[in-house]
Amino acid sequence: MRTVTYGHGTENDFLLLFDEQNQIDLSPERIATLCSRGSRAGSVGRPGADGFIRITRNASGKNWFMDYRNADGSLAEMCGNGIRVMARYLVDRGHQGAGIFAIDTRDGLKYLAVPEVGEISVNMGKVLDLSDVDGTATILQSGHEWKSFNINVGNPHAVAIILDLAQVSELTSAPGVIPADIYPEGVNIEFAQIIGDNEVQMRVFERGSGETRSCGTGICAVALAANIYSKRSLPAKWIINPPGGRLTVELDPHSNATLTGAAIIVQDFEVEI
């Protein structure tokens, strides 16, 4: 049996497995079972999750490494909410001192500011608008067709700025994307409504996980898309409201994004690994 920890960032929830010596190799099928909301996977009362984070060290041993998997067990580059939850775990459990430190990901090193208590900030790196370079897609959902921005935050996002989120029905399956070949490895899809001078409401369908209550990289993608849509210059600061809570994104003059929000550790569970 192994201890797995459940936590969330604005209700985007994760299972975390501490494996500093890099000794555990989980199959995609096992991760999918652990994350399944319809299965207890051998532990009483364990919830499912939007993703799975194995906490280990990078090849140099110098930095922590975030081995992130989607709920279906597939590999992902990183997760903006997940990395803040991982940082909170490391500090709360005494593996890392509070302050500024780096966590390595499949999208490179990410630097975080982690207080003993309170909200955590992570520098997400450059958020790129690839709309003019690689083209844009039309999102099909609920009988609607919406043009999207092609935004990359280390992983791909198609962001549709729409007039009313009520137009989006239940996201029980992935919205259509035309042409799909813009995103050969799939895409995260965001629907966003601008509700104030610098504030947005949004919903997100994450590849490999389905609709989630929040998505850190998606929130950064929405901030840049809203800024472009509003014809604003950089730097800029946006308040983003996914269903799970409230976060802020600061975009510097070079479109580097800093994401700030809560990260909560909830409970440990014993599971059969």
Secondary structure, 3 states (H helix, E strand, C coil): CEEEEEEEECCEEEEEEECCCCCCCCCHHHHHHHHCCCCCCCCCCCCCCCEEEEEEECCCCCCEEEEEEECCCCECCCCHHHHHHHHHHHHHCCCCCCEEEEEEECCEEEEEEECCCCCEEEEEEECEECHHHHCCCEEEECCEEEECEEEECCCEEEEEECCCHHHCCCCCCCCEEECHHHCCCCCEEEEEEEEECCEEEEEEEECCCEEECCCHHHHHHHHHHHHHHCCCCCCEEEEEECCCCCEEEEECCCCEEEEEECCEEEEEEEECC
